């Protein structure tokens, strides 16, 4: 077993999670089996009782573990399934040591931080590193460990000491330390400053750990002189100083590391039995990042929630939307709306904020109401749902979002004016959402209905079922304490509001769909937790398809948009341009005119198009100088005609004049 420890310095939130995930990704692309552990030095047992404003969203695992959002990054990047023990906290360690002391396992000895706490940390890491995380059930070969916080924090000292001892226990050839630091660039001078990194590394070395790689977070690429300075003062070779500059997409970070020889260094440092050149997996990451940078069409989604001031509160939701937008070749525009701003009280107190919120909602292509807790802002969410239903705007409600969709329908269609959830109005005469007594024992931590549970589709014509590939059931992750009242089910279904998915016993309502609406879907589970960059979550994918006006054609074509739907195993590029070529071929019969950006996109990426439709593209496209107004957009074109020819020289594609 090889261990790679990722520590951070200068500031927290510097990107250790993405870097740890990216390191795991490039090693997995080399054929190695990789697992990951996140260490959080706080005393909480888990992240389940945190406000989203504290540490961002609470990520839920298959086994019901409520963990730090970085484990979501690990699962998305590495496409693995982790367990709650992959998130180690100070609270868990102290709890396990105290329990052992109460049982007499220490034979009357004085229990101390060293050696008992540090030994418990090492034993936990070694035990969890061997737990299989892939579907094949094979033991991992490499464990990437991220230590939260920054070097020098009081609460992280026992963990630093534990790994100081650990490096000797597992031997040097099996342990490597990556230190992530900040290289600021003050605007006053424009000069990259190395002193924060020097101080951070000095402190880390003073605690007994010497970094093997120093990954420098910076806004622009590191200058060679800066690398050499860090190398000189931090006791590493210049090749061990890695630049991690800001990039257009997090999908580029693994490519950035691989291009700087990180794989080769690991091969030498940890004696890894691999080829130094990553293969198919990184090819797909390159395709994704290329595609992300070339998107032109835009799709806007209104995210109506309580915690919109801190985007990490909805980290997995945002990633699921990005995965789906990328799959349909659209640039995602998320309009964050505080649900309280949609309520009538805001109109009285802050009318400008009220009208701005409604303007965002009304201008969006689709509406998403994610999960949450507490009464604040719920009426605003219900107003948003009501607008989506009446205006036939694509809508997805997740967890609380689904429950509020039930409340909205009960109030405005069934005419139960006081319909509500017992979470917000315990005395309601129409409690359409009720608590689950077995999941409400009075203690908050870890008592909800958590983890992976099965949902059975009760009908064959469900839109969501078709998006799941016509599956009879799905296994998705849950996190809720309240449920739709099953006794009122028939009242809803008689009005076209269907509960198309239920739990195995048929007692809990899991999926809702509305008749005569392009896409009005609610799910009790959290599909965002299982979304992957190359495998977007079906409920979110359906929302994006409907918002882009492509859902019906997608379903009619057998759940296929075009060859760009999949990622090639051989090509080094993505394929959105092949879809444009295909649409030109199909629409030339109708004489449809195309937006000029399509042709700029096609012409600029001509070299990539060969893998999708090789018979379409061998000709040339002549560029004319820009003719008018210095408009923003295409740097070369603003008029004239373009002509494409086939490989056989025939004019199978029309002469097309761009719109003026």
Secondary structure, 3 states (H helix, E strand, C coil): CEEEEEEECCCCCCCHHHHHHHHHHHHHCCCCCEEEEEEECCCCCCCCCCCHHHHCCCEECCCCCEECCHHHHHHHHHCCCCCHHHEEEHHHHHHHHHHHHHHCCCCCCCCCHHHHHHHHHHHHHHHHHCCCCCCCCCCCCEEEEEECCCCCCHHHHHHHHHHHHHHHHCCHHHEEEEEEEECCECCCCCCECCHHHHHHHHHHHHCCCCCCEEEEEECCCCCHHHHHHHHHHHCCCHHHEEEEECCCCHHHHHHHHHHCCHHHHHHHHCCCCCCCCCCHHHHHHHHHHHHHHCCCCEEEEEEEECCCCCHHHHHHHHHHHHHHHHHCCCEEEEEEEEHHHHCHHHHHHCHHHHHHHHHHHHHCCEEEECCCCCCCCHHHHHHHHHHHHHHCCEEEEECHHHHHHHHHHHHHCCCCCCCEECCCCCCCCCEEEEECHHHCCCCCCCCCEEEEEEEEECCCCCHHHHHCCCCCEEEEEEEECEEECHHHHHHHHCCCEEEEEEECCCCCEEEEEECCCCCEEEECCCHHHHCCCCCCCHHHHHHHHHHCCCHHHHHHCCCCCCHHHCCCCCCCCCCHHHHHHHHHHHHCCCCCCCCHHHHHHHHHCHHHHHHCCCCCCCCCCCCCCCCCCCCCCCCCCCCCEECCCCCCCCCCCCCEECCC
